[in-house]
């Protein structure tokens, strides 16, 4: 969702004659602040999956175990994104207009963040879809 919003804002700015780089830099704070929201969601997911694991670790199906694994990958990738990539990007933000090397470094981190966040989206989506394939337990009457 955030990616769609930022891309839309950059496209609208470009149509008004604002250079793409400038438009992207104006939207960078939105992207950077989103990392906090993503991290909070990842922590909530981690807690929920940990509680589910404690409840049914001995009886969990393969699909449930796969969901736990995909959720953990999504959480780990979110932590890499929010705690490892975004803070240095935030630190570089004031320097990117005046220093080409800072801009180049920022762009490199941004490309890395896109890949890492792609992993987050992929594994979170898999985690959400896996329960749809779990067969319901038969209820004995």
Buried (B, 14 or more C-beta within 10 A) or exposed (E): EBEEEBEEBBEEBBEEEBEEEEBBBEBBEEBBEBBEEBBEBBBEBBEEBEEBBEEEEEEBBEBBBBBBBBBBBBBBBBBBBBEEBBEEBBEBBEBBEEEEEBBEBBBEBBEBBEEBBEBBEBBBEBBEEBEEEEEEEEEEE
